[in-house]
Amino acid sequence: SNLDSISSLILIKENPILPNLTGLDNIEGLNTSSVINISENDALVDISGLSPMANSLGGVFIINNTALVNLPDLSGVNQIDGFLTISGNPQLTSLSDLAAITSVDNLLIDNNAG
């Protein structure tokens, strides 16, 4: 992909056969006002492909991705200035990829396998 800059919103929603985010790995420009929403992608196994991820984001929503098993590209994020919502991901058994986060304004984690 030639896409290399998104500064505000990444919305990946309702893609029933999308297994990964390969092709988005050149994106730069994410910052404290950037929001990532990955929702209702039934075949999405992981979010690899979003790196390099910014250290600080404005919000992260990972909701109702039935096959999602891990969140590797969030491992470098240490601050979220808005909401961090991880909900309804029945195959997600670990949140260890979020270990670097030291600050978040609003947190909701529910209805995941782990």
Secondary structure, DSSP 8 states (H G I E B T S, - for coil): ----B--SEEEEE--TT----TT-TT-B---TT-EEEEE--TT--B-TT--S--SEESEEEEE--TT--B-GGGTT--EEEEEEEEE--TT----GGGTT--EEEEEEEESS--
